[in-house]
Amino acid sequence: MVMISGPMATKSTDATAVERLGDGLAGVVERFMPSPFLFAIILTYVAYVAAIVVEGTGVFETVGFWYDGFWLFLTFAMQMVLILMTGFVVAYHPRVNGALRSLTRLPSDGKQAVVLVGFVAMALAWVHWGFSLIIGAIFAREMGKTAHENGIDVHYPILCVAGYMGLGLTWHWGLSGSAPLLIATPGNEFIELGVLDGVVPTSATVFSAYGLALTALSILFASLMLYLLAPTGDRAQGITEYVAEERLFDSAEADGGIDDPRAEPSGSPTPAERIDNSRLLGGLIALTGVAYVGYLFATQGLDALTLNVVNFGFLFVGLLVYTRPALYREKFGEAAEAAAGIILLFPFFAGIQGIMNFSGLSETIAEGLFAVSTPETFPVIAWITASIVNLFVPSGGGEWIVLGPSVLEAAGNLGVPAGQATMAYAVGDAHTNLLNPFWALPLLAITGIKAREMFGYAIAMLLLLTPFLAVVLYALPY
């Protein structure tokens, strides 16, 4: 039987203040936090009531806003699902998984294990948020298994939080960040609205000195906080307290259910099977796709980076590493299971966004905050605005489509560069993912932990990061 533990019953007197903060929040959250789906339903009611009270919309009119919102961002939802699934397929390749297992042998204690998982997740999120989410989950699980085998005390809930830190901090500042990529896309919504005169290239956002410094400083500070927050010794509860041991060390489970992609189909294949598994056909089109992405960057530089280019590139990188079309399709089928929770919840959060958008609630929140901002405080205000709205609409791109015009218009009026405003906004959008469990759904499925068992520590990280981000956004020059 698996023991689902509550807050750590045995407390040593040498626990630090930071550890006690995590332990206390873990106890509260484990008792009261609903499931991610119920979380979305509760937020729907909150947004509904707020629209009626604050904006004066009608009872049935607001229901109409909710319905209309469900279908607003189907294209963007598909883009997000593709980012997740292409990242999943590459992350679950046996060579990638084998490399992660090798890394799990590096730490000599539980704190080092937590920091290593967090650092890898945050660094990878800058490259590809879907890749980071899946790699972070797999890495946390494998690290927990290795620690169990080697007798290392590591607290599994915070290990899972470390694997989620890429989504909770750095993803929106990187190569798959929705807001910077959307404003870098020719003919984007903001140009059509007249908010921008033209595209804002990624050299002014993702690859700017401001964006790179923000990312580096945040990863270093978050790694330090993870180190201080991680319980050790008798305060640490390992992976077997949360996941049945027979599930962890079953031979099929150990490989993540993934067949060696180098193995060919057994028996005498039919002509159709030969075509389905043709490395020539799969490899040729994969090379063509990867080569075209290379051509785009060669001719346009880093400004070629858009959401579609990221998805296109990872789609064909995945086919290139698997080569056989039939196997690649099979792995996408497995990835679909990890994306199932997001596919269910995305329309509900889009519905919330419909309420906030069509009622004017989002703009009221943004305009109220920006009305008290100055050129110096604007990045902090943009961060706070995104943090608040992201609680209700945890879709960086969908949220940016609604709030982006207000953010960019206010920035222009104050003389704040659009690139700086976008990156500051992106900080808030990522930061409160540590409170909303929406994007943690694939991680929960892979690690076997429940949201309420890990999000106490996620909220502790959110609080610990808050003063740091406020200071950095205020003081860091663009």
Secondary structure in CASP SS format (residue, H / E / C, confidence):
PFRMAT SS
TARGET T0000
AUTHOR 0000-0000-0000
METHOD secondary structure of the structure
MODEL  1
M C 1.00
V C 1.00
M C 1.00
I C 1.00
S C 1.00
G C 1.00
P C 1.00
M C 1.00
A C 1.00
T C 1.00
K C 1.00
S C 1.00
T C 1.00
D C 1.00
A C 1.00
T C 1.00
A H 1.00
V H 1.00
E H 1.00
R H 1.00
L H 1.00
G H 1.00
D H 1.00
G H 1.00
L H 1.00
A H 1.00
G H 1.00
V H 1.00
V H 1.00
E H 1.00
R H 1.00
F H 1.00
M C 1.00
P C 1.00
S C 1.00
P H 1.00
F H 1.00
L H 1.00
F H 1.00
A H 1.00
I H 1.00
I H 1.00
L H 1.00
T H 1.00
Y H 1.00
V H 1.00
A H 1.00
Y H 1.00
V H 1.00
A H 1.00
A H 1.00
I H 1.00
V H 1.00
V H 1.00
E H 1.00
G C 1.00
T C 1.00
G C 1.00
V H 1.00
F H 1.00
E H 1.00
T H 1.00
V H 1.00
G H 1.00
F H 1.00
W H 1.00
Y H 1.00
D H 1.00
G H 1.00
F C 1.00
W C 1.00
L C 1.00
F C 1.00
L H 1.00
T H 1.00
F H 1.00
A H 1.00
M H 1.00
Q H 1.00
M H 1.00
V H 1.00
L H 1.00
I H 1.00
L H 1.00
M H 1.00
T H 1.00
G H 1.00
F H 1.00
V H 1.00
V H 1.00
A H 1.00
Y C 1.00
H C 1.00
P H 1.00
R H 1.00
V H 1.00
N H 1.00
G H 1.00
A H 1.00
L H 1.00
R H 1.00
S H 1.00
L H 1.00
T C 1.00
R C 1.00
L C 1.00
P C 1.00
S C 1.00
D C 1.00
G H 1.00
K H 1.00
Q H 1.00
A H 1.00
V H 1.00
V H 1.00
L H 1.00
V H 1.00
G H 1.00
F H 1.00
V H 1.00
A H 1.00
M H 1.00
A H 1.00
L H 1.00
A H 1.00
W H 1.00
V H 1.00
H C 1.00
W H 1.00
G H 1.00
F H 1.00
S H 1.00
L H 1.00
I H 1.00
I H 1.00
G H 1.00
A H 1.00
I H 1.00
F H 1.00
A H 1.00
R H 1.00
E H 1.00
M H 1.00
G H 1.00
K H 1.00
T H 1.00
A H 1.00
H H 1.00
E H 1.00
N H 1.00
G C 1.00
I C 1.00
D C 1.00
V C 1.00
H C 1.00
Y H 1.00
P H 1.00
I H 1.00
L H 1.00
C H 1.00
V H 1.00
A H 1.00
G H 1.00
Y H 1.00
M H 1.00
G H 1.00
L H 1.00
G H 1.00
L H 1.00
T H 1.00
W H 1.00
H H 1.00
W H 1.00
G C 1.00
L C 1.00
S C 1.00
G C 1.00
S H 1.00
A H 1.00
P H 1.00
L H 1.00
L H 1.00
I H 1.00
A C 1.00
T C 1.00
P C 1.00
G C 1.00
N C 1.00
E H 1.00
F H 1.00
I H 1.00
E H 1.00
L C 1.00
G C 1.00
V C 1.00
L C 1.00
D C 1.00
G C 1.00
V C 1.00
V C 1.00
P C 1.00
T H 1.00
S H 1.00
A H 1.00
T C 1.00
V C 1.00
F C 1.00
S C 1.00
A H 1.00
Y H 1.00
G H 1.00
L H 1.00
A H 1.00
L H 1.00
T H 1.00
A H 1.00
L H 1.00
S H 1.00
I H 1.00
L H 1.00
F H 1.00
A H 1.00
S H 1.00
L H 1.00
M H 1.00
L H 1.00
Y H 1.00
L H 1.00
L H 1.00
A C 1.00
P C 1.00
T C 1.00
G H 1.00
D H 1.00
R H 1.00
A C 1.00
Q C 1.00
G C 1.00
I H 1.00
T H 1.00
E H 1.00
Y C 1.00
V C 1.00
A C 1.00
E H 1.00
E H 1.00
R H 1.00
L H 1.00
F C 1.00
D C 1.00
S H 1.00
A H 1.00
E H 1.00
A H 1.00
D C 1.00
G C 1.00
G C 1.00
I C 1.00
D C 1.00
D C 1.00
P C 1.00
R C 1.00
A C 1.00
E C 1.00
P C 1.00
S C 1.00
G C 1.00
S C 1.00
P C 1.00
T C 1.00
P H 1.00
A H 1.00
E H 1.00
R H 1.00
I H 1.00
D H 1.00
N C 1.00
S C 1.00
R H 1.00
L H 1.00
L H 1.00
G H 1.00
G H 1.00
L H 1.00
I H 1.00
A H 1.00
L H 1.00
T H 1.00
G H 1.00
V H 1.00
A H 1.00
Y H 1.00
V H 1.00
G H 1.00
Y H 1.00
L H 1.00
F H 1.00
A H 1.00
T H 1.00
Q H 1.00
G H 1.00
L H 1.00
D H 1.00
A H 1.00
L C 1.00
T C 1.00
L H 1.00
N H 1.00
V H 1.00
V H 1.00
N H 1.00
F H 1.00
G H 1.00
F H 1.00
L H 1.00
F H 1.00
V H 1.00
G H 1.00
L H 1.00
L H 1.00
V H 1.00
Y H 1.00
T C 1.00
R C 1.00
P H 1.00
A H 1.00
L H 1.00
Y H 1.00
R H 1.00
E H 1.00
K H 1.00
F H 1.00
G H 1.00
E H 1.00
A H 1.00
A H 1.00
E H 1.00
A H 1.00
A H 1.00
A H 1.00
G H 1.00
I H 1.00
I H 1.00
L H 1.00
L H 1.00
F H 1.00
P H 1.00
F H 1.00
F H 1.00
A H 1.00
G H 1.00
I H 1.00
Q H 1.00
G H 1.00
I H 1.00
M H 1.00
N H 1.00
F H 1.00
S H 1.00
G C 1.00
L H 1.00
S H 1.00
E H 1.00
T H 1.00
I H 1.00
A H 1.00
E H 1.00
G H 1.00
L H 1.00
F H 1.00
A C 1.00
V C 1.00
S C 1.00
T C 1.00
P C 1.00
E C 1.00
T C 1.00
F H 1.00
P H 1.00
V H 1.00
I H 1.00
A H 1.00
W H 1.00
I H 1.00
T H 1.00
A H 1.00
S H 1.00
I H 1.00
V H 1.00
N H 1.00
L H 1.00
F H 1.00
V C 1.00
P C 1.00
S C 1.00
G H 1.00
G H 1.00
G H 1.00
E H 1.00
W H 1.00
I H 1.00
V H 1.00
L H 1.00
G H 1.00
P H 1.00
S H 1.00
V H 1.00
L H 1.00
E H 1.00
A H 1.00
A H 1.00
G H 1.00
N H 1.00
L H 1.00
G C 1.00
V C 1.00
P C 1.00
A H 1.00
G H 1.00
Q H 1.00
A H 1.00
T H 1.00
M H 1.00
A H 1.00
Y H 1.00
A H 1.00
V H 1.00
G H 1.00
D H 1.00
A H 1.00
H H 1.00
T H 1.00
N H 1.00
L H 1.00
L C 1.00
N C 1.00
P C 1.00
F H 1.00
W H 1.00
A H 1.00
L H 1.00
P H 1.00
L H 1.00
L H 1.00
A H 1.00
I H 1.00
T H 1.00
G C 1.00
I C 1.00
K C 1.00
A H 1.00
R H 1.00
E H 1.00
M H 1.00
F H 1.00
G H 1.00
Y H 1.00
A H 1.00
I H 1.00
A H 1.00
M H 1.00
L H 1.00
L H 1.00
L H 1.00
L H 1.00
T H 1.00
P H 1.00
F H 1.00
L H 1.00
A H 1.00
V H 1.00
V H 1.00
L H 1.00
Y H 1.00
A H 1.00
L C 1.00
P C 1.00
Y C 1.00
END
